[in-house]
Amino acid sequence: MKSNQSRYQMTFGEAITRFWTRAFQVSGRATRSEFWFAQLFIALVSVVITVFLPPVIPICKLVMFVPHVTLTCRRLHDSGMSGTIVFVSWALVPVAGLSFTVFPLLGILFLALVVSLKFIILFAIFFDSTKGRNKYGESEKYPSTIEI
């Protein structure tokens, strides 16, 4: 029997495990709970490191950067959007910075584009999962069929 009700709720521990085990995996999907539990984990680790180990902050940021970007791509995939926008938004940051030194007006335009892309990503991560299968895979939250 088919149902459109959600059958899956990820726990904090599962989300953190996936954050690290899928650190370099752009393909697939990530539910909102997976994304937000990982964000909570990143925030908690950041606070602890900032308070107790300030010299390690740059290393921590580097270690968590790629897993965070790939998780954001999978989160966008879950809502039916392409994750390419995440890479484009990050790639344009140095372009905007370099443009400021040569053509300040062009730098402002690139900066406006980066900010616009970041806002699109910010809004998109709040969207619910698309039901069933999309081009990025099967939904864990709303699979095509649920056996009751």
CNS distance restraints for C-alpha pairs under 8 A (distance, minus, plus):
assign (resid   1 and name CA) (resid 145 and name CA) 7.50 0.50 0.50
assign (resid   1 and name CA) (resid 146 and name CA) 6.81 0.50 0.50
assign (resid   1 and name CA) (resid 147 and name CA) 5.83 0.50 0.50
assign (resid   1 and name CA) (resid 148 and name CA) 6.23 0.50 0.50
assign (resid   2 and name CA) (resid 144 and name CA) 7.95 0.50 0.50
assign (resid   2 and name CA) (resid 145 and name CA) 5.23 0.50 0.50
assign (resid   2 and name CA) (resid 146 and name CA) 5.46 0.50 0.50
assign (resid   2 and name CA) (resid 147 and name CA) 6.76 0.50 0.50
assign (resid   2 and name CA) (resid 148 and name CA) 7.86 0.50 0.50
assign (resid   3 and name CA) (resid 145 and name CA) 6.78 0.50 0.50
assign (resid   3 and name CA) (resid 146 and name CA) 5.90 0.50 0.50
assign (resid   4 and name CA) (resid 131 and name CA) 7.69 0.50 0.50
assign (resid   4 and name CA) (resid 142 and name CA) 6.44 0.50 0.50
assign (resid   4 and name CA) (resid 146 and name CA) 7.90 0.50 0.50
assign (resid   5 and name CA) (resid 142 and name CA) 6.69 0.50 0.50
assign (resid   6 and name CA) (resid 141 and name CA) 5.18 0.50 0.50
assign (resid   6 and name CA) (resid 142 and name CA) 5.23 0.50 0.50
assign (resid   7 and name CA) (resid 141 and name CA) 6.15 0.50 0.50
assign (resid   7 and name CA) (resid 142 and name CA) 7.05 0.50 0.50
assign (resid   7 and name CA) (resid 146 and name CA) 7.71 0.50 0.50
assign (resid   8 and name CA) (resid 140 and name CA) 6.48 0.50 0.50
assign (resid   8 and name CA) (resid 141 and name CA) 5.16 0.50 0.50
assign (resid   8 and name CA) (resid 142 and name CA) 7.93 0.50 0.50
assign (resid   9 and name CA) (resid  33 and name CA) 7.19 0.50 0.50
assign (resid   9 and name CA) (resid 141 and name CA) 7.29 0.50 0.50
assign (resid  10 and name CA) (resid  14 and name CA) 6.22 0.50 0.50
assign (resid  10 and name CA) (resid  15 and name CA) 6.51 0.50 0.50
assign (resid  10 and name CA) (resid  33 and name CA) 6.05 0.50 0.50
assign (resid  10 and name CA) (resid  34 and name CA) 6.25 0.50 0.50
assign (resid  11 and name CA) (resid  15 and name CA) 6.20 0.50 0.50
assign (resid  11 and name CA) (resid  33 and name CA) 7.72 0.50 0.50
assign (resid  11 and name CA) (resid  34 and name CA) 7.79 0.50 0.50
assign (resid  11 and name CA) (resid  37 and name CA) 7.90 0.50 0.50
assign (resid  12 and name CA) (resid  16 and name CA) 6.33 0.50 0.50
assign (resid  12 and name CA) (resid  34 and name CA) 7.65 0.50 0.50
assign (resid  12 and name CA) (resid  37 and name CA) 5.54 0.50 0.50
assign (resid  12 and name CA) (resid  38 and name CA) 7.73 0.50 0.50
assign (resid  13 and name CA) (resid  17 and name CA) 6.18 0.50 0.50
assign (resid  14 and name CA) (resid  18 and name CA) 6.14 0.50 0.50
assign (resid  14 and name CA) (resid  34 and name CA) 7.79 0.50 0.50
assign (resid  15 and name CA) (resid  19 and name CA) 6.02 0.50 0.50
assign (resid  15 and name CA) (resid  33 and name CA) 7.59 0.50 0.50
assign (resid  15 and name CA) (resid  34 and name CA) 4.73 0.50 0.50
assign (resid  15 and name CA) (resid  35 and name CA) 7.41 0.50 0.50
assign (resid  15 and name CA) (resid  37 and name CA) 6.02 0.50 0.50
assign (resid  15 and name CA) (resid  38 and name CA) 6.01 0.50 0.50
assign (resid  16 and name CA) (resid  20 and name CA) 6.53 0.50 0.50
assign (resid  16 and name CA) (resid  34 and name CA) 7.91 0.50 0.50
assign (resid  16 and name CA) (resid  37 and name CA) 7.23 0.50 0.50
assign (resid  16 and name CA) (resid  38 and name CA) 5.78 0.50 0.50
assign (resid  16 and name CA) (resid  41 and name CA) 7.17 0.50 0.50
assign (resid  17 and name CA) (resid  21 and name CA) 6.02 0.50 0.50
assign (resid  18 and name CA) (resid  22 and name CA) 5.50 0.50 0.50
assign (resid  18 and name CA) (resid  23 and name CA) 7.69 0.50 0.50
assign (resid  18 and name CA) (resid  34 and name CA) 7.95 0.50 0.50
assign (resid  19 and name CA) (resid  23 and name CA) 5.80 0.50 0.50
assign (resid  19 and name CA) (resid  38 and name CA) 6.49 0.50 0.50
assign (resid  19 and name CA) (resid  67 and name CA) 6.46 0.50 0.50
assign (resid  19 and name CA) (resid  68 and name CA) 7.81 0.50 0.50
assign (resid  19 and name CA) (resid  71 and name CA) 7.00 0.50 0.50
assign (resid  20 and name CA) (resid  67 and name CA) 6.87 0.50 0.50
assign (resid  22 and name CA) (resid  67 and name CA) 7.34 0.50 0.50
assign (resid  22 and name CA) (resid  71 and name CA) 7.92 0.50 0.50
assign (resid  23 and name CA) (resid  66 and name CA) 6.72 0.50 0.50
assign (resid  23 and name CA) (resid  67 and name CA) 4.12 0.50 0.50
assign (resid  23 and name CA) (resid  68 and name CA) 7.64 0.50 0.50
assign (resid  23 and name CA) (resid  70 and name CA) 6.56 0.50 0.50
assign (resid  23 and name CA) (resid  71 and name CA) 7.39 0.50 0.50
assign (resid  24 and name CA) (resid  66 and name CA) 6.94 0.50 0.50
assign (resid  24 and name CA) (resid  67 and name CA) 6.25 0.50 0.50
assign (resid  24 and name CA) (resid  70 and name CA) 6.42 0.50 0.50
assign (resid  25 and name CA) (resid  70 and name CA) 6.28 0.50 0.50
assign (resid  26 and name CA) (resid  70 and name CA) 5.00 0.50 0.50
assign (resid  26 and name CA) (resid  71 and name CA) 7.27 0.50 0.50
assign (resid  26 and name CA) (resid  73 and name CA) 6.22 0.50 0.50
assign (resid  26 and name CA) (resid  74 and name CA) 6.12 0.50 0.50
assign (resid  26 and name CA) (resid  83 and name CA) 7.96 0.50 0.50
assign (resid  27 and name CA) (resid  74 and name CA) 6.49 0.50 0.50
assign (resid  27 and name CA) (resid 136 and name CA) 6.73 0.50 0.50
assign (resid  28 and name CA) (resid  74 and name CA) 5.74 0.50 0.50
assign (resid  28 and name CA) (resid  77 and name CA) 6.92 0.50 0.50
assign (resid  28 and name CA) (resid  78 and name CA) 7.75 0.50 0.50
assign (resid  28 and name CA) (resid 136 and name CA) 5.32 0.50 0.50
assign (resid  28 and name CA) (resid 137 and name CA) 5.74 0.50 0.50
assign (resid  29 and name CA) (resid  74 and name CA) 4.40 0.50 0.50
assign (resid  29 and name CA) (resid  75 and name CA) 5.89 0.50 0.50
assign (resid  29 and name CA) (resid  76 and name CA) 7.69 0.50 0.50
assign (resid  29 and name CA) (resid  77 and name CA) 5.42 0.50 0.50
assign (resid  29 and name CA) (resid  78 and name CA) 4.68 0.50 0.50
assign (resid  29 and name CA) (resid 136 and name CA) 6.56 0.50 0.50
assign (resid  29 and name CA) (resid 137 and name CA) 6.73 0.50 0.50
assign (resid  29 and name CA) (resid 138 and name CA) 7.89 0.50 0.50
assign (resid  29 and name CA) (resid 139 and name CA) 7.24 0.50 0.50
assign (resid  30 and name CA) (resid  34 and name CA) 5.99 0.50 0.50
assign (resid  30 and name CA) (resid  35 and name CA) 6.46 0.50 0.50
assign (resid  30 and name CA) (resid  71 and name CA) 6.87 0.50 0.50
assign (resid  30 and name CA) (resid  74 and name CA) 5.03 0.50 0.50
assign (resid  30 and name CA) (resid  75 and name CA) 4.59 0.50 0.50
assign (resid  30 and name CA) (resid  76 and name CA) 7.93 0.50 0.50
assign (resid  30 and name CA) (resid  77 and name CA) 7.46 0.50 0.50
assign (resid  30 and name CA) (resid  78 and name CA) 5.77 0.50 0.50
assign (resid  31 and name CA) (resid  35 and name CA) 6.27 0.50 0.50
assign (resid  31 and name CA) (resid  75 and name CA) 6.19 0.50 0.50
assign (resid  31 and name CA) (resid  78 and name CA) 6.36 0.50 0.50
assign (resid  31 and name CA) (resid 129 and name CA) 6.56 0.50 0.50
assign (resid  31 and name CA) (resid 140 and name CA) 7.51 0.50 0.50
assign (resid  31 and name CA) (resid 141 and name CA) 7.07 0.50 0.50
assign (resid  32 and name CA) (resid  36 and name CA) 5.99 0.50 0.50
assign (resid  32 and name CA) (resid  75 and name CA) 6.98 0.50 0.50
assign (resid  32 and name CA) (resid 125 and name CA) 7.30 0.50 0.50
assign (resid  32 and name CA) (resid 126 and name CA) 7.18 0.50 0.50
assign (resid  32 and name CA) (resid 128 and name CA) 7.19 0.50 0.50
assign (resid  32 and name CA) (resid 129 and name CA) 7.68 0.50 0.50
assign (resid  33 and name CA) (resid  37 and name CA) 5.85 0.50 0.50
assign (resid  34 and name CA) (resid  38 and name CA) 6.18 0.50 0.50
assign (resid  35 and name CA) (resid  39 and name CA) 6.28 0.50 0.50
assign (resid  35 and name CA) (resid  71 and name CA) 6.86 0.50 0.50
assign (resid  35 and name CA) (resid  72 and name CA) 7.38 0.50 0.50
assign (resid  35 and name CA) (resid  75 and name CA) 6.68 0.50 0.50
assign (resid  36 and name CA) (resid  40 and name CA) 6.17 0.50 0.50
assign (resid  37 and name CA) (resid  41 and name CA) 6.22 0.50 0.50
assign (resid  38 and name CA) (resid  42 and name CA) 6.17 0.50 0.50
assign (resid  39 and name CA) (resid  43 and name CA) 6.15 0.50 0.50
assign (resid  40 and name CA) (resid  44 and name CA) 6.12 0.50 0.50
assign (resid  41 and name CA) (resid  45 and name CA) 6.11 0.50 0.50
assign (resid  42 and name CA) (resid  46 and name CA) 6.00 0.50 0.50
assign (resid  42 and name CA) (resid  64 and name CA) 7.82 0.50 0.50
assign (resid  43 and name CA) (resid  47 and name CA) 6.19 0.50 0.50
assign (resid  44 and name CA) (resid  48 and name CA) 6.25 0.50 0.50
assign (resid  45 and name CA) (resid  49 and name CA) 6.05 0.50 0.50
assign (resid  46 and name CA) (resid  50 and name CA) 5.91 0.50 0.50
assign (resid  46 and name CA) (resid  57 and name CA) 7.60 0.50 0.50
assign (resid  46 and name CA) (resid  60 and name CA) 7.78 0.50 0.50
assign (resid  47 and name CA) (resid  51 and name CA) 6.12 0.50 0.50
assign (resid  48 and name CA) (resid  52 and name CA) 5.92 0.50 0.50
assign (resid  48 and name CA) (resid  53 and name CA) 7.54 0.50 0.50
assign (resid  49 and name CA) (resid  53 and name CA) 4.73 0.50 0.50
assign (resid  49 and name CA) (resid  54 and name CA) 5.98 0.50 0.50
assign (resid  49 and name CA) (resid  56 and name CA) 6.92 0.50 0.50
assign (resid  49 and name CA) (resid  57 and name CA) 6.45 0.50 0.50
assign (resid  50 and name CA) (resid  54 and name CA) 4.80 0.50 0.50
assign (resid  50 and name CA) (resid  57 and name CA) 6.56 0.50 0.50
assign (resid  53 and name CA) (resid  57 and name CA) 7.25 0.50 0.50
assign (resid  56 and name CA) (resid  60 and name CA) 6.16 0.50 0.50
assign (resid  57 and name CA) (resid  61 and name CA) 6.20 0.50 0.50
assign (resid  58 and name CA) (resid  62 and name CA) 6.25 0.50 0.50
assign (resid  59 and name CA) (resid  63 and name CA) 6.13 0.50 0.50
assign (resid  60 and name CA) (resid  64 and name CA) 6.20 0.50 0.50
assign (resid  61 and name CA) (resid  65 and name CA) 5.87 0.50 0.50
assign (resid  62 and name CA) (resid  66 and name CA) 7.63 0.50 0.50
assign (resid  63 and name CA) (resid  67 and name CA) 7.88 0.50 0.50
assign (resid  64 and name CA) (resid  68 and name CA) 5.99 0.50 0.50
assign (resid  65 and name CA) (resid  69 and name CA) 6.25 0.50 0.50
assign (resid  66 and name CA) (resid  70 and name CA) 6.17 0.50 0.50
assign (resid  67 and name CA) (resid  71 and name CA) 5.98 0.50 0.50
assign (resid  68 and name CA) (resid  72 and name CA) 6.17 0.50 0.50
assign (resid  69 and name CA) (resid  73 and name CA) 6.33 0.50 0.50
assign (resid  69 and name CA) (resid  86 and name CA) 7.05 0.50 0.50
assign (resid  69 and name CA) (resid  87 and name CA) 7.87 0.50 0.50
assign (resid  70 and name CA) (resid  74 and name CA) 6.29 0.50 0.50
assign (resid  71 and name CA) (resid  75 and name CA) 6.11 0.50 0.50
assign (resid  72 and name CA) (resid  76 and name CA) 6.28 0.50 0.50
assign (resid  72 and name CA) (resid  83 and name CA) 7.38 0.50 0.50
assign (resid  72 and name CA) (resid  86 and name CA) 7.34 0.50 0.50
assign (resid  72 and name CA) (resid 125 and name CA) 7.67 0.50 0.50
assign (resid  73 and name CA) (resid  77 and name CA) 6.23 0.50 0.50
assign (resid  73 and name CA) (resid  82 and name CA) 7.30 0.50 0.50
assign (resid  73 and name CA) (resid  83 and name CA) 4.10 0.50 0.50
assign (resid  73 and name CA) (resid  84 and name CA) 7.27 0.50 0.50
assign (resid  73 and name CA) (resid  86 and name CA) 6.48 0.50 0.50
assign (resid  74 and name CA) (resid  78 and name CA) 6.21 0.50 0.50
assign (resid  74 and name CA) (resid  83 and name CA) 6.79 0.50 0.50
assign (resid  75 and name CA) (resid  79 and name CA) 6.78 0.50 0.50
assign (resid  75 and name CA) (resid 125 and name CA) 6.24 0.50 0.50
assign (resid  76 and name CA) (resid  80 and name CA) 6.42 0.50 0.50
assign (resid  76 and name CA) (resid  81 and name CA) 5.08 0.50 0.50
assign (resid  76 and name CA) (resid  82 and name CA) 6.27 0.50 0.50
assign (resid  76 and name CA) (resid  83 and name CA) 5.73 0.50 0.50
assign (resid  76 and name CA) (resid 121 and name CA) 7.74 0.50 0.50
assign (resid  76 and name CA) (resid 124 and name CA) 6.55 0.50 0.50
assign (resid  76 and name CA) (resid 125 and name CA) 6.18 0.50 0.50
assign (resid  77 and name CA) (resid  81 and name CA) 5.06 0.50 0.50
assign (resid  77 and name CA) (resid  82 and name CA) 5.79 0.50 0.50
assign (resid  77 and name CA) (resid  83 and name CA) 6.26 0.50 0.50
assign (resid  77 and name CA) (resid 136 and name CA) 5.97 0.50 0.50
assign (resid  78 and name CA) (resid 128 and name CA) 7.86 0.50 0.50
assign (resid  78 and name CA) (resid 129 and name CA) 5.17 0.50 0.50
assign (resid  78 and name CA) (resid 130 and name CA) 6.29 0.50 0.50
assign (resid  78 and name CA) (resid 136 and name CA) 7.37 0.50 0.50
assign (resid  78 and name CA) (resid 139 and name CA) 7.09 0.50 0.50
assign (resid  79 and name CA) (resid 124 and name CA) 7.40 0.50 0.50
assign (resid  79 and name CA) (resid 125 and name CA) 7.70 0.50 0.50
assign (resid  79 and name CA) (resid 127 and name CA) 5.97 0.50 0.50
assign (resid  79 and name CA) (resid 128 and name CA) 6.02 0.50 0.50
assign (resid  79 and name CA) (resid 129 and name CA) 4.72 0.50 0.50
assign (resid  79 and name CA) (resid 130 and name CA) 5.24 0.50 0.50
assign (resid  80 and name CA) (resid 129 and name CA) 7.65 0.50 0.50
assign (resid  80 and name CA) (resid 130 and name CA) 6.26 0.50 0.50
assign (resid  80 and name CA) (resid 134 and name CA) 6.68 0.50 0.50
assign (resid  80 and name CA) (resid 135 and name CA) 7.74 0.50 0.50
assign (resid  80 and name CA) (resid 136 and name CA) 7.69 0.50 0.50
assign (resid  83 and name CA) (resid  87 and name CA) 7.34 0.50 0.50
assign (resid  84 and name CA) (resid  88 and name CA) 6.23 0.50 0.50
assign (resid  85 and name CA) (resid  89 and name CA) 6.01 0.50 0.50
assign (resid  85 and name CA) (resid 117 and name CA) 6.99 0.50 0.50
assign (resid  85 and name CA) (resid 121 and name CA) 7.66 0.50 0.50
assign (resid  86 and name CA) (resid  90 and name CA) 6.42 0.50 0.50
assign (resid  86 and name CA) (resid 117 and name CA) 7.91 0.50 0.50
assign (resid  86 and name CA) (resid 118 and name CA) 7.92 0.50 0.50
assign (resid  86 and name CA) (resid 121 and name CA) 7.29 0.50 0.50
assign (resid  87 and name CA) (resid  91 and name CA) 5.98 0.50 0.50
assign (resid  88 and name CA) (resid  92 and name CA) 6.12 0.50 0.50
assign (resid  89 and name CA) (resid  93 and name CA) 6.85 0.50 0.50
assign (resid  89 and name CA) (resid 114 and name CA) 5.37 0.50 0.50
assign (resid  89 and name CA) (resid 117 and name CA) 5.92 0.50 0.50
assign (resid  89 and name CA) (resid 118 and name CA) 6.69 0.50 0.50
assign (resid  90 and name CA) (resid 114 and name CA) 7.79 0.50 0.50
assign (resid  91 and name CA) (resid  95 and name CA) 7.15 0.50 0.50
assign (resid  92 and name CA) (resid  96 and name CA) 5.96 0.50 0.50
assign (resid  92 and name CA) (resid 110 and name CA) 6.98 0.50 0.50
assign (resid  92 and name CA) (resid 111 and name CA) 7.99 0.50 0.50
assign (resid  92 and name CA) (resid 114 and name CA) 6.39 0.50 0.50
assign (resid  93 and name CA) (resid  97 and name CA) 6.34 0.50 0.50
assign (resid  93 and name CA) (resid 110 and name CA) 7.94 0.50 0.50
assign (resid  93 and name CA) (resid 111 and name CA) 7.30 0.50 0.50
assign (resid  93 and name CA) (resid 114 and name CA) 6.76 0.50 0.50
assign (resid  94 and name CA) (resid  98 and name CA) 6.08 0.50 0.50
assign (resid  95 and name CA) (resid  99 and name CA) 5.99 0.50 0.50
assign (resid  95 and name CA) (resid 107 and name CA) 7.81 0.50 0.50
assign (resid  95 and name CA) (resid 110 and name CA) 7.32 0.50 0.50
assign (resid  96 and name CA) (resid 100 and name CA) 6.39 0.50 0.50
assign (resid  96 and name CA) (resid 106 and name CA) 7.74 0.50 0.50
assign (resid  96 and name CA) (resid 107 and name CA) 4.79 0.50 0.50
assign (resid  96 and name CA) (resid 108 and name CA) 7.25 0.50 0.50
assign (resid  96 and name CA) (resid 109 and name CA) 7.89 0.50 0.50
assign (resid  96 and name CA) (resid 110 and name CA) 4.92 0.50 0.50
assign (resid  96 and name CA) (resid 111 and name CA) 5.50 0.50 0.50
assign (resid  97 and name CA) (resid 101 and name CA) 7.17 0.50 0.50
assign (resid  97 and name CA) (resid 107 and name CA) 6.54 0.50 0.50
assign (resid  98 and name CA) (resid 102 and name CA) 6.87 0.50 0.50
assign (resid  98 and name CA) (resid 107 and name CA) 7.33 0.50 0.50
assign (resid  99 and name CA) (resid 103 and name CA) 5.45 0.50 0.50
assign (resid  99 and name CA) (resid 104 and name CA) 6.31 0.50 0.50
assign (resid  99 and name CA) (resid 106 and name CA) 5.96 0.50 0.50
assign (resid  99 and name CA) (resid 107 and name CA) 4.40 0.50 0.50
assign (resid  99 and name CA) (resid 110 and name CA) 7.82 0.50 0.50
assign (resid 100 and name CA) (resid 104 and name CA) 4.15 0.50 0.50
assign (resid 100 and name CA) (resid 105 and name CA) 7.22 0.50 0.50
assign (resid 100 and name CA) (resid 106 and name CA) 6.89 0.50 0.50
assign (resid 100 and name CA) (resid 107 and name CA) 4.31 0.50 0.50
assign (resid 100 and name CA) (resid 108 and name CA) 7.12 0.50 0.50
assign (resid 101 and name CA) (resid 107 and name CA) 7.89 0.50 0.50
assign (resid 103 and name CA) (resid 107 and name CA) 6.31 0.50 0.50
assign (resid 104 and name CA) (resid 108 and name CA) 6.27 0.50 0.50
assign (resid 105 and name CA) (resid 109 and name CA) 6.38 0.50 0.50
assign (resid 106 and name CA) (resid 110 and name CA) 6.27 0.50 0.50
assign (resid 107 and name CA) (resid 111 and name CA) 6.03 0.50 0.50
assign (resid 108 and name CA) (resid 112 and name CA) 6.07 0.50 0.50
assign (resid 109 and name CA) (resid 113 and name CA) 6.26 0.50 0.50
assign (resid 110 and name CA) (resid 114 and name CA) 6.21 0.50 0.50
assign (resid 111 and name CA) (resid 115 and name CA) 6.18 0.50 0.50
assign (resid 112 and name CA) (resid 116 and name CA) 6.07 0.50 0.50
assign (resid 113 and name CA) (resid 117 and name CA) 6.17 0.50 0.50
assign (resid 114 and name CA) (resid 118 and name CA) 6.18 0.50 0.50
assign (resid 115 and name CA) (resid 119 and name CA) 6.27 0.50 0.50
assign (resid 116 and name CA) (resid 120 and name CA) 6.32 0.50 0.50
assign (resid 117 and name CA) (resid 121 and name CA) 6.26 0.50 0.50
assign (resid 118 and name CA) (resid 122 and name CA) 6.06 0.50 0.50
assign (resid 119 and name CA) (resid 123 and name CA) 6.20 0.50 0.50
assign (resid 120 and name CA) (resid 124 and name CA) 6.04 0.50 0.50
assign (resid 121 and name CA) (resid 125 and name CA) 6.20 0.50 0.50
assign (resid 122 and name CA) (resid 126 and name CA) 7.33 0.50 0.50
assign (resid 123 and name CA) (resid 127 and name CA) 7.31 0.50 0.50
assign (resid 129 and name CA) (resid 139 and name CA) 7.02 0.50 0.50
assign (resid 129 and name CA) (resid 141 and name CA) 6.99 0.50 0.50
assign (resid 129 and name CA) (resid 142 and name CA) 7.38 0.50 0.50
assign (resid 130 and name CA) (resid 134 and name CA) 7.23 0.50 0.50
assign (resid 130 and name CA) (resid 139 and name CA) 7.00 0.50 0.50
assign (resid 130 and name CA) (resid 142 and name CA) 7.44 0.50 0.50
assign (resid 131 and name CA) (resid 139 and name CA) 6.32 0.50 0.50
assign (resid 131 and name CA) (resid 141 and name CA) 7.72 0.50 0.50
assign (resid 131 and name CA) (resid 142 and name CA) 4.93 0.50 0.50
assign (resid 131 and name CA) (resid 143 and name CA) 6.58 0.50 0.50
assign (resid 131 and name CA) (resid 144 and name CA) 7.04 0.50 0.50
assign (resid 132 and name CA) (resid 138 and name CA) 5.82 0.50 0.50
assign (resid 132 and name CA) (resid 139 and name CA) 5.29 0.50 0.50
assign (resid 132 and name CA) (resid 142 and name CA) 5.51 0.50 0.50
assign (resid 132 and name CA) (resid 143 and name CA) 4.56 0.50 0.50
assign (resid 132 and name CA) (resid 144 and name CA) 4.03 0.50 0.50
assign (resid 132 and name CA) (resid 145 and name CA) 7.64 0.50 0.50
assign (resid 133 and name CA) (resid 137 and name CA) 5.54 0.50 0.50
assign (resid 133 and name CA) (resid 138 and name CA) 4.19 0.50 0.50
assign (resid 133 and name CA) (resid 139 and name CA) 5.85 0.50 0.50
assign (resid 133 and name CA) (resid 143 and name CA) 7.02 0.50 0.50
assign (resid 133 and name CA) (resid 144 and name CA) 6.34 0.50 0.50
assign (resid 134 and name CA) (resid 138 and name CA) 6.46 0.50 0.50
assign (resid 134 and name CA) (resid 139 and name CA) 7.74 0.50 0.50
assign (resid 138 and name CA) (resid 143 and name CA) 6.18 0.50 0.50
assign (resid 138 and name CA) (resid 144 and name CA) 7.39 0.50 0.50
assign (resid 139 and name CA) (resid 143 and name CA) 4.93 0.50 0.50
assign (resid 139 and name CA) (resid 144 and name CA) 7.55 0.50 0.50
